[in-house]
Amino acid sequence: MASGSAAGSAATPSPENQTRTPRYGERAIAEAELICFENPRPGRAYEVSIELPEFTCTCPFSGYPDFAVLRLLYQPGPRVLELKALKLYVNAYRDRAISHEEVANRILDDLMAAAEPVWMELLADFNPRGNVHTVVRVSHGTRQAC
């Protein structure tokens, strides 16, 4: 009697050995880039307020996840930030090991480069961890009266 046949005896690869196709959200985040559109009222001083309540990144020291609410307030210059692109850009920080201070400054730098606003402020309000609550506020430019 044969000890085993090739048909039906092949082991199913374990999940860690299978090639996984990235999900559509993962693909969108990986391909994210900041997109802007022309300011519809370039001669008028006005403000845009955006809140991103589900920001996450990773602590570069402990590896623990950090959670924050990002509050962006800006006065557009020649361009306005497109919201879906902003959401995807921010979601790309999810697995990035970065300090609270650096992430706030880096996001502000990237948004400034993309939109060239007259004035912009980013408030990164991190959830308390270990009885410590951190809020990082960064800004650039001169705020005009609206």
C-alpha atoms as one frame of an Amber mdcrd trajectory, in Angstrom:
protein
   0.000   0.000   0.000   1.274   3.487  -0.859   2.232   5.630   2.057   0.456
   8.707   0.764  -0.572  10.358  -2.413   0.267  13.847  -3.614  -3.375  14.581
  -4.278  -5.183  15.732  -1.182  -2.162  15.643   1.089  -0.698  19.064   0.311
  -0.584  21.179   3.417  -2.499  24.426   3.370  -0.060  27.307   3.796  -0.350
  29.053   7.144  -1.729  32.619   7.056   1.717  34.111   7.709   3.096  32.283
   4.656   0.334  33.410   2.299   0.745  36.496   0.182  -1.950  38.935   1.187
  -3.290  41.536  -1.190  -3.484  44.917   0.561  -7.043  45.997   1.254  -8.377
  49.015  -0.642  -8.000  51.289   2.390  -4.408  50.221   2.926  -3.665  50.850
  -0.750  -5.286  54.294  -0.601  -3.264  55.228   2.487  -0.009  53.942   0.970
  -0.612  56.011  -2.179  -1.801  59.113  -0.305  -0.514  62.516  -1.239  -1.750
  65.919  -0.233  -4.012  67.427  -2.873  -5.191  71.010  -2.978  -7.527  73.026
  -5.160  -7.574  76.708  -6.054  -8.857  79.045  -3.364 -12.303  80.175  -4.575
 -11.955  83.512  -2.679  -8.264  84.474  -2.789  -8.911  88.141  -1.950 -10.914
  87.411   1.208  -9.512  86.566   4.648 -11.392  83.544   5.982 -10.589  80.548
   8.143 -11.013  76.820   7.645 -11.277  74.603  10.728 -10.724  70.853  10.440
 -10.806  68.267  13.224  -9.276  64.809  12.828 -10.378  62.904  15.968  -8.820
  59.492  15.218  -5.124  60.262  14.718  -2.716  57.493  15.674   1.026  56.994
  15.558   3.480  54.899  17.567   5.719  55.998  20.423   9.343  55.763  19.217
  10.515  54.753  22.694   7.951  52.262  23.977   6.306  51.101  20.761   2.892
  51.746  22.317   0.237  53.409  20.173  -0.436  57.097  20.694  -3.887  58.543
  19.998  -4.695  62.201  19.414  -7.235  64.669  18.145  -5.701  66.958  15.540
  -7.289  70.392  15.214  -6.227  72.366  12.175  -7.135  76.013  11.702  -5.857
  77.928   8.700  -6.386  80.899   6.424  -5.999  79.763   2.823  -3.516  81.319
   0.482  -3.567  80.270  -3.176  -4.788  76.731  -2.411  -7.233  74.904  -0.127
  -6.591  71.425   1.281  -8.759  68.646  -0.143 -10.315  66.774   2.800 -10.159
  63.150   1.625  -6.497  63.560   0.673  -5.830  65.084   4.104  -7.562  62.145
   5.812  -5.488  59.605   3.902  -2.259  61.541   4.519  -2.924  61.630   8.276
  -3.832  57.928   8.349  -0.382  57.121   6.930   1.077  57.958  10.376  -0.730
  55.004  11.983   2.299  52.698  12.189   5.014  55.358  12.143   7.251  55.640
  15.232   7.428  59.377  15.874   7.359  61.714  18.879   4.426  64.011  19.604
   6.559  67.062  18.952   7.985  65.813  15.662   4.674  64.596  14.266   2.981
  67.963  14.880   5.860  69.854  13.272   6.167  67.472  10.314   2.448  67.581
   9.545   2.466  71.390   9.704   5.510  71.534   7.395   3.857  69.225   4.851
   0.553  71.115   4.918   2.344  74.452   4.565   4.309  73.172   1.558   1.173
  71.824  -0.134  -1.264  74.709   0.403   0.923  77.760   1.151  -1.652  79.223
   3.556  -1.481  82.780   4.858  -1.558  81.384   8.400  -1.893  77.890   9.831
  -2.070  76.404  13.314  -2.096  72.733  14.237  -3.049  71.570  17.709  -2.199
  67.929  18.459  -4.069  66.901  21.629  -2.769  63.460  22.644  -4.751  61.139
  24.898  -3.269  60.793  28.384  -0.983  57.814  28.909   0.631  57.023  32.242
  -1.082  60.059  33.808   0.568  62.431  31.307  -1.445  64.549  28.869   0.444
  66.234  26.018  -0.790  69.017  23.745   1.515  70.310  21.015   0.610  73.565
  19.245   2.542  74.661  16.159   1.840  77.553  13.819   3.266  79.449  10.887
   2.509  82.794   9.270   0.518  85.785  10.509  -3.175  85.455  11.269  -5.376
  88.061   9.588  -8.613  89.462  10.918 -11.632  87.882   9.226
